[in-house]
Amino acid sequence: MTGTVVNRFFDETRAQLSSLGLPEGEGYNGESSTRTFADGSQFRIEVPTINSAKTAETLLAESVRRGFTINRVTETLGMFRHTTAEVRRYAELGREYGAEILMSVGPRANYDIGAGVQTPEGSRIGYRLRGQEQVVRAVEDVKRAIDLGITGFVVYDEGLLWVLNELRGLGHLPADIHLKVSAHCGHANPASARLLQTLGANSFNPVRDLTLPMIAAIRRTVRIPLDIHVDNPKDSGGFIRTYDAPEFVRIAAPVYLKTGNSALEKHGTTPSPTQIEAILTQIEVVTEFLGRHYPQAKQSPGIVSLVPDDELAGVR
């Protein structure tokens, strides 16, 4: 758990943190992660900000035609902004193409009447829920989607994560639902990752600008899969880390590589036909780089179920 720490200041604190199961620091010897998904694979490809079922269908159909695999499609507009037919279609596409479909909890700060999120300091609020009624509505949003066939959810509020996990444990929600913590929560260190795992997260998306040693330290601390941005929209930095993709897999497996968002200007939008083509191109490039630089890495061929094989989301 300790890793190699070049800077040996603060030894007492480092030892105390190590006793809690945290790394002593971010230094590492370039060691590879030995963890995998339940199917033995090290990585999966995730395409976020796919905010219409028609877009999801185009992406999945084109990926088959072009010969690469999309393992997960993530909707980020919010479930309560889609009709019943649209949500059902997302679920159907997941079954048809063997892809995970994750949909986002709809009620959240940027849709609420509270003005705090609109201020210059609003980014500190993120997409979190404001008041207990929004917690109630968020749970209702998840229940509606479950009734329509969705089993994977993007969660933006740590309290809601705890609530959904508790309801899952009590049998009020299905045991096999997948709870993914969004990067919009702003978590960026091993201690936060451990907390989210404890609260019931089945996968965790740290912020987008972490270095490789920072990511490696998180992997040494938790068992759940990590969701790592290879690229992202301009309004969240516009980073394009294609050459880091093989390293992400090597040090952070099991990992979802989130790619395609660099085609967009911002989050919460629906891609245009031109942007869909750019998303597909970016996915193809990332797939090519993995094949060129880390050919031994194994990608899941297609996910038929989100059911975990242990209490921590099917990793070993």
Summary of the structure (lengths in Angstrom):
residues: 316
radius of gyration: 18.8
end to end distance: 16.5
largest distance: 58.5
contacts: 1044
relative contact order: 0.17
helix: 43%
strand: 11%
